[in-house]
């Protein structure tokens, strides 16, 4: 088996961030929690003592992490110490989770009974565990204090590494002849700089944004040093800001750059007053290089004296964060692109002291090395310098090609240092979220919602009153994206996806060493050895059988992800697997060919995320319903599941249930409506009893996203009202599905069913916030009036298989409707002015896409009113309407039209 991980001397990061998080969880215990701790376990004093010790250790961790010199080049003693901190942080979290689980799930059970239940189980002797952890932490604290004393005796400087300091200081000087691939960017920035955009204000800001090493400072130098700039501005100033925001220091640097004299003033007011006097009336260009501060208030204070400059003064800010660009109120933001492989090779060749032209093999290897730069000019410079210091031999260049950029020593690895600064600048919560992404392979397409659910399950998202955990998680992702840790892209379906740059992914693996482990090329008979790993992913490309089993207990393993590119033929779970892994929070067994599940899921009482998607299982074991902490259950494309366990109603913490809409599930389990915490539910399958009928949805008002309700033909009028769809204000998409009436139904029964379903659909009135509506195989005659209420925010309507409808509702008066799709309505013969609506205004004012398919009896489509119709229509399709003879003439003048299998249609001349 092959392991894909980095071994690094970097000893802090993910583990210490998690230690801080465990401490914050313990510190967040309220009075109720402490009361329960006292009554059930009688360990209140021990737990509070543990909290004090953890605070002491955290102070020591913070002290050490302030100095990159210790972190990046520390002794073995520091590294061992941090490794132990990582382990104990998970032990501390286990204690907190154990207490929280019992408090949250004991419900109305008297404390005495809970206490007896815990004592009789003997599964977790809390007092012993706390004391053991307390002793270990105290030993670590003493070791840390001893190490600090040794440093003090040796006279080790408590300063930032000189190498890091050099990275933070920059100059405006540049040799333009050595810059590759930025000519177009330079001209665009010069145009922005010289434009009057930004209004009549005296000061406007332009931001250059991109990840570490992409060349923001170099581009700023090119613009700053251009001769044409000297003709536009009276004065130019260049100031390096760096990570630590020093208001007085930055203001003094601006003043000194402006006057050429040093400033001895020590208080902010004096410096700003002097700067205001000197700068007043000057049209200036100021570059603030490497700006990190995201606070609007700090920028407002810093920029106060700058606003006294002459109209047209400009500030260029270089930053790694889009949030900084917003904080400094940029009128223009320029996002730097990556260099091509050829451009990276050109940068590398500039560093060589010999010519490679004519040496085909050497140039071929060099170009392969350039591909490893991944578009970063800083990486190209580093590798070029490395090649220049090597012997000009193919063997040595091949060694560099196969080597690891991160193996370079710190004083030669500017890229590592630059990326590490970005990581160190993250809050501890974001550090955990970022490092966790190392579990996924390079070039992985991240789905934001899925990643957030994983972070939630791990407990990385700290709750804030009034906020959904999902929204807080999305905010964390947006923070990482704005700081260039993720890149936005589109896939083959033109959907927005997110990826990590390869070097950023490498950084995630480095900072999560010994905590996160990614195993690649796993054999089908793999028996993973977990060791002290806390988060484990297994990358598999296996189509045969997969047999998962554990050989040892691991109380620290929180995550077990199976990432399978192809669906395996058969998957087997050892019966003892989960008994070894009782502290899992996340379990993903999707696509591994499972046919049958072991009943030992009940061991995983802390599990919050379970993904069994794309397996051939036909039922879930009842023990799954014992997972009272479960937040997410994914059963997507498990099409052979016919029913869920009756005890599903016990999963009171379940927030997301992803079912297969096209599967064989025939009904919801009884009393499913008790799951009122559900935030997303892909499908609700109506049963024929009250306990599994649509009225069970009455109190599920937190549902959002997309919901498909199947078997509407089983719904009666009263139950439709009881479903209270009008109260589900967060739903974006609603799909209502009927099973068609069987042929041969008597006329009276048919009319009764049609009338009943008309009332049912009328009473299934959704909230006005709904964006998308799909009606499938509706067996009523008319569409209800709520379809066309003027306050509706519908952007998409899809009507298909409406077998008995003879007319369409007046959808033309919906102001927000952008796409409309109708198909398989065999009784619809005409579309006329009634379809466009009676309101005296533009018809279908927002419609962009219109499709009509398989309307076998549709004959005419006319519009005679004088109001403009469909002014924004861009895509228009008519397919398989053999009897259609006319359509409005203005349809042919809009965008892309696609008409086929309409033999009798006379195409009107365009107006």
Secondary structure by P-SEA (a helix, b strand, c coil): cccccccccccccaaaaaaaaaaaaaaaccaaaaaaaaacccaaaaaaaaaaaaaaaaaaaaaaaccccccccccaaaaaaaaaaaaaaaaaaaaaaaaaaaaaccccccaaaaaaaaaaacccaaaaaaaaaaaaaaaaaaaaaaaaaaaaaacccccccaaaaaaaccccccccccccccaaaaaaaaaaaaccccccccbbbbbbcccccccaaaaaaaaaacaaaaacccbbbbbbbcccccaaaaaaaaaaaacccccccccaaaaaaaaaaaaccccbbbbbcccccccaaaaaaaacccccccccbbbbbbcccaaaaaaacccbbbbbbbbcaaaaaaaaaaacccccccaaaaaaaaaaaaaaccccaaaaaaaaaaaaaccccaaaaaaaaacccccccccccaaaaaaaaaaaaccaaaaaaaaacccccccccccaaaaaaaaaaaccccccccccaaaaaaaaaaaaaaaccccccccccccbbbbccaaaaaaaaaaacccbbbbcccccccccccccccbbbbbbbcccbbbbbbccccccccbbbbbbcccccbbbbbcccccccccccbbbbcccccccccccccccccccbbbbcccccccccccccccccccbbbbccccccccccccccccccccbbbccccccccccccccccccccccccbbbbcccccccccccccccccccbbbbcccccccaaaaaaccccccccccbbbbbbccccccccaaaaaaaaaaaaaaaaaccccccccbbbbccccccccccccccccccccbbbbcccccccccccccccccccbbbbccccccccccccccccccccccccccbbbbccccccccccccccccccccccbbbbcccccccccccccccccbbbbcccccccccccc
